[in-house]
Amino acid sequence: MKHYAILRVEDQRPRVRGFGSAPATLGGSDFKISVERLAEAEALEAADDPQTRAVAPLMPTRLIEPFASFDGGLAAAWGVEAVQATTSPYTGAGVTVAVLDTGIYAQHQAFVGVDLVQEDFSGSGNGDVQGHGTHCAGTILGRAVGDTGRIGVAPGITRALIGKVLSDGGGGESQWLFDGMVWAMRQGADVISMSLGFDFPGMVERLVGEGWPAALATSTALEAYRGNLRMFDALMGVLKAQTEFGKSPLVIAAAGNESRRAESPDFRIAASLPAAAMDVLSVAALGREGGHFGVASFSNTMTAVAGPGVDIVSAWPGGELKALSGTSMACPHVAGVAALWWEAMRCAGTRPTARNVAARILASARTNVLVSGSKESDVGQGLVTAPQVAL
């Protein structure tokens, strides 16, 4: 018996049988994700139900662990200027962004004037003991803080959805994330930012620690990973189908920090879930190299775009600031830029959607600011760029 997440919709359209079927066009059909403890035969039976879109074993998740600042400085939030947010006529006004992470330290000066709608899916309560979620939220929408000044890309945002999908220790499970995404969509999120990953190595380690043979533990974790990839693709398909009803958010995710280019140029790991899922805008991390920007040594590959991710200064619990490095730090830069483009398109009289905002982000990304020899597989379309003129 295992615990499975099951995505069901009230729709009778034809579908492919089996675990994690391809997403259907659902129009306005209602949907829900439930968790059920089932035997394998029961899971197969559930997958054959006409209303089922995906079935996946539950899998652990974790925050994408950042690195301590490489230079230790708190002088300025350089990433805000690098994405040209400081020269944009837009601030993210009227845009709702969801941050699915470890929660938020709501009392921080960086969040003054923001309606922070918090929901805990982890069972550990609202707030942020770990700090990761606070840091990410600060980069998206943080106001000016002390001598450091503005830390957020889109400080005009006045409503943010804070879904706590990771516990105070930074771990979680896939169901919390799925529930958080559905909640964010139903709360009217325009952009969803996720600096977290599915913990394949952690699942293998846990099973081995429970006495499983290594080969069986690896195979079981791989099955769960594949099932959750298909579940994520199916869920993204359901969200995409809500576009005509104005409920389809742009989902942005950090690629991961498992690469080790400093050890070998070929030690490059591909983006993992959820960044690897269909229609998710995956993000690599850049650092400063003289007057240009280069991919960070830890940044995973096969991404759509890149954002500043080294020595990023942002909010921290207790009212402090902290500098961290990671694709976790790059992802909220892209989410902030997405908010600026969302506002720009709305002001221009065009209804913003996940698809057309993503297209703007990809089309405006810059490669002329990257170091010579930068690879598309490392940085995607380039450094994201805020809109510079009124559309």
Buried (B, 14 or more C-beta within 10 A) or exposed (E): EBBBBBBBBEBEEEBEEEBBBEBBEBEEBEBEBEBEEBEEEBBBEBBEEEBBBBBBBBBBBBBBBBBEBBEEEBEBBBBBEBBBBEEBBBBBBBBBBBBBBBBBBBEBBBBEEBEBBBBBBBEBEBBBBBBBBBBBBBBBBBBBBEEBBBBBBBBBBBBBBBBBBBBBEBBBBBBBBBBBBBBBBEBBBBBBBBBBBBBBEBBBBBBBEEEBEEEEBBBBBEBBBBBBBBBBBBBBBBBBBBBEEEBBBBBBBBBBBBBBBEEEEEEBBBBBBBBBBBBBBBBBBBBBEEEBBBBBBBBBBBBBBBBBBBBBBBBBBEEEBBBBBBBBBBBBBBBBBBBBBBBBBBBEEEEBBBEBBBEBBBEBBBEEBBBEEBEEEBBBBBBBBBBEEEB
